[in-house]
C-alpha cells in the first residue's frame, strides 16, 4: 500500500491504537480511572487525525497515490478509528459507575 504524504501519520496512528490495547489491559488490571481517562482522551486525537485524512481523500484531488490505494487507505483509517472507538467504549466501564452502563428496562416492562 502506497500512502504518500500520509505515511508518517498512518504509522503514528497504528502505534497509538496498538498501544491502547496495553493501556486498556493495564487500566482493567489495576482499576485505574486515570489511565482509563487517558485512553478515552487519546481517542479524540485519533478520531481527529482519521477524519482529517478521510476528508482530504474525499474532497481534494490527490494524485500521489492511485485510486485503489486511496480506497484502501480510507478503509484502513476507518478501521483504526473503529478499533480505537471500541477500546474507548471498553475502558469507559472503569470510569462510569456500573449502574449507568447497559440497558435499563422501563418501569412498565419490568412489572409485566
Rosetta blueprint (number, residue, H / E / L):
1 X L
2 X L
3 X L
4 X H
5 X H
6 X H
7 X H
8 X H
9 X H
10 X H
11 X H
12 X H
13 X H
14 X H
15 X H
16 X H
17 X H
18 X H
19 X H
20 X H
21 X H
22 X H
23 X H
24 X H
25 X H
26 X H
27 X H
28 X H
29 X H
30 X H
31 X L
32 X L
33 X H
34 X H
35 X H
36 X H
37 X H
38 X H
39 X H
40 X H
41 X H
42 X H
43 X H
44 X H
45 X H
46 X H
47 X H
48 X H
49 X H
50 X H
51 X H
52 X H
53 X H
54 X H
55 X H
56 X H
57 X H
58 X H
59 X H
60 X L
61 X L
62 X L
63 X L
64 X L
65 X L
66 X L
67 X H
68 X H
69 X H
70 X H
71 X H
72 X H
73 X H
74 X H
75 X H
76 X H
77 X H
78 X H
79 X H
80 X H
81 X H
82 X H
83 X H
84 X H
85 X H
86 X H
87 X H
88 X H
89 X H
90 X H
91 X H
92 X H
93 X H
94 X H
95 X H
96 X L
97 X L
98 X H
99 X H
100 X H
101 X L
102 X L
103 X L
104 X L
105 X L
106 X L
107 X H
108 X H
109 X H
110 X H
111 X H
112 X L
